[in-house]
Amino acid sequence: MPPAARQGSRAGSRGMARTAMTGGDPARPGPRLGLSSLLTTAVPADQNTLRRGIAALWHLSLHESLSVTELANILPCDKSQASRVLKVLGEYGMVTRDAETQRYSLGWLVYAFSLRVSGRQMVSIAGPVVRTLASRTGQTCWLAVLSGHEVLTLYTSRPRGGQIIVNERAGGVLPGGVVPIYCTASGRALMSGLDDEAVEALLADATYAGAGPNAPRSYEEVRARLADVRRQGYCVTVDELQRGTTSVAAPVHDGVGSPVLAIGLSGRTASLRDRHDLVAREVVLAGKHITSLLFAERAAGGRGAAPRRRSTA
């Protein structure tokens, strides 16, 4: 291609790129589309799904929850487009849907992302409690949340010289690790605030395979073990997720009775065999301490324990 033609081609490419960024005439370029403009103004009808998804997340961050119709009106776009965006975001745990109201709110994966790029406010508050628990028990301790049909680890602390469990990655104790909800102490601690119908829906796709020798093999078994968690206020799993590992977890409540986080520990089954009650007390106290630190104002305004909620997955 002659030099003049190549120069013209490059100019044409730059013009098309400028049009894509600004939506304007390449002959009369305007300013680049700033992030604030993208997130606070209506998404043009010809913009792609990714832009619409980013805008949807932003608007959800400004509201406690939104219905499909409300989001479609805000963007604006067709209800079918808004529904597709929310469906994809939900598949990745970036939004959650209330099974009863059919309204959407931001999911825990958004929070998990924010932990990596923000001041890590919640972990900065709860982290010292987790580290103290690790020091007192001599075990690997962690903070986790429900993410769709799995449990996501947000923060981990191991005491100096602490034992490594059989497989920490498979055990989900590393930050960013995910594990099933049905055969983990963290999962059942988080499910303890859901009613049985919501738990059954949450476990609808569970295969009950590939876990440790003591893992439950059906929803009925999970429900029976969950009853113990609700009665005790904590969960102990022995060789459920993987052989040779015991975990203990307790819920961190939102101040009015609904579990929003789980704090717990994992260690070798042999080293924890005669210490379940002792470490469970430590874990429960740590969970209550985090609740008081994170949700003190809400707890003060609460009216007793909240009823068990329906799934938001």
Helices and strands as residue ranges (DSSP letters): H 3-22, H 35-40, H 49-62, H 68-74, H 79-91, E 95-97, E 104-106, H 108-117, H 121-137, E 140-147, E 150-157, E 178-180, H 185-191, H 196-202, H 219-232, E 235-238, E 245-253, E 259-268, H 269-272, H 276-301
